[in-house]
């Protein structure tokens, strides 16, 4: 297709030559713009828009939610207890798995997670996970949290942490070296990688929308007297967008007339090493969340010999430490309501990924003839046999 500049701009060609006129730059480079570090923006740009972040958070949260918790008082495991019943059905909408998944997701996305205990006659009857972006903290004269303020629209609820026998809010947070109260989300150190990954995806989409052709400049050598008017520039841009951009126009040859010359200016995808930069950003995101890149389908990572080893590393280095911390915090928080020192631990025997490790441990312990039966049970995580 021929792009007739004379017909488009409404002038007749002249025999007189003219010096170089105006240059119309269609795209230009600018300084990088990084994502804001507030929880709502991190959740929107990370969890909602980035597939690597979304999958990494879901992988850790769903793995943690699927592990049964063992309740014990001292060395004795408790099969039936009000706390076990509460955790099995913490509220009308969630079971234990749903509550744990929500708490782990909030910790990974925002760095903080909040649990509300709804009590009746001093006994907790329901547990609810609250959104971190809606919570505000009120510190007392000693610097410790005195109350939490949860705001939804124009409504606000104040939770006094001095209530008895337990405070109504459990605040879970990841370590933050520069904040006394709020945690540091893995999304914050990974924010630059998330921005790079999102920008690479947007750039690739824009490249396809523009017929997979790098941007450049149209150099106009018009008649003597100058360059293009504003109206002529707009008409030229509209003509180019209508006839030469989009997937339907991919590969259409660009024929120039009337003093137009096309000069590519942008770097090609090969020069930008687009795919390598995107995969590198994805690996940095996976590293921040403690998920082996192999499990996310990111190429170029050979840290683990096979998928099974990477899966074990995910459980040992990320899921189990995080779940153990949450379980023990919940037990410590709710124990005064039941008048007992209770502990909650993940039941590792129920984790299929660790079955080979557990089998090896049992085999070694069983072969240790110098241990008594109770010592063997203790070595594999069980209490002494009663009677």
C-alpha positions, 0 to 999 in steps of 0.5 A: 500500500502506498502512503501518499503524503501529498494527498494526505497533507493536501499540498502539491509537490514543488520542483524546488529542493528544500533543506531537512524539515521537521522530524516526527518522533512517534515514541521516545525513551523516558526515565523508569517509573517504579511501583509505590511501596504501599500494600494496596499498590504492591497487591495490585501491581504484584499479585493481581498483575504479575503471573510469577508473583501470583503463582508463587504466593498461591503455591506457598499459601495452598501448600501451607493450608493443606497441612494438618495441625497437631494440638498438644498440651505439654507432651500429650497430643489432644485429639479433642479440644475446643481449640481444635474444633475452632480451628477446624471451622474458624468461621461460617465461610472458611475452614482451617485450610482457607484461614491459613491460606488467607493469612499466608497470602497476606503475609507474603503480599503485605508483610502483615496479617491480622486475625480477629477473635470473636469471643463470647463469655471469654471464650473465642468462638470465631476467627476472621482474617482481616485485610492489612490495608484497612488496619491502623495501629495505635501505639501506647505511651510505651510504644507497644500497640494499644489498639487497632483501628479497622476502617471500611469506607466511612465505618471504623471499628476499634479493637482494644488490645488490653481486653481480657483474657486475650487481646482481640487481634493477633498481628502477624508480621515478617521481620522488618529491620526499619519498622517496630510494628509492621512487617516487610513484604517479599514484594518490596525487595522484589518490586523492581523485578516485578516492574521490569517483568510487567514492563517487559510483558507490556512492551511485548504486547505493544510490539505486537499491537504495532505490527511487531515493528520497532518505532522510529521517526518519519523524516519529512523533506517538504517544499521550501519554507519549513515543516509540517503544521500541527494538523498535518502531523495529526493526520499523518499519525492517524493514517499510520495507525489506521493502515500500518499498526495492529496484528491485522497489518503485520508485515504490510510494506510501507511505501513512502512518497512526497518527501517522507523517509523512515528511519528506525531509532529504537533498539531491536528485541535482540539488542534489548535481550528481551526474553533473557531480561524477563526470565532474569526478573522472574527468577529474582521474584521467585527468589524473594518468595522462597520458591525454586524457579524450576517449580514456576516453569522459569527456564535457565535455572539448574540449581536442583537436580530434579523437580522432586528436590526443588519441591522438598526445598520449597517445603523445608525452606519456605512452607514449613518455617512460615506455617510453624511460626503462624501455628505457634503464634495462634496457640500462644495467643489463644492459650490463656482463654483455655487456661492451658499452655497449648502448642500447635505444630504442622503434622509433617507425616501428612506432607507427601513431599517429605515422605522419603525423608521421613521414611529414611529417618524411621529406618535409621531410628528403628535400626538404633538398638541402643534406643528405647521405644520411647526414645525412638518415638521422641526421635521421630516426633511422637510422645512417649507411649502411655501405660 
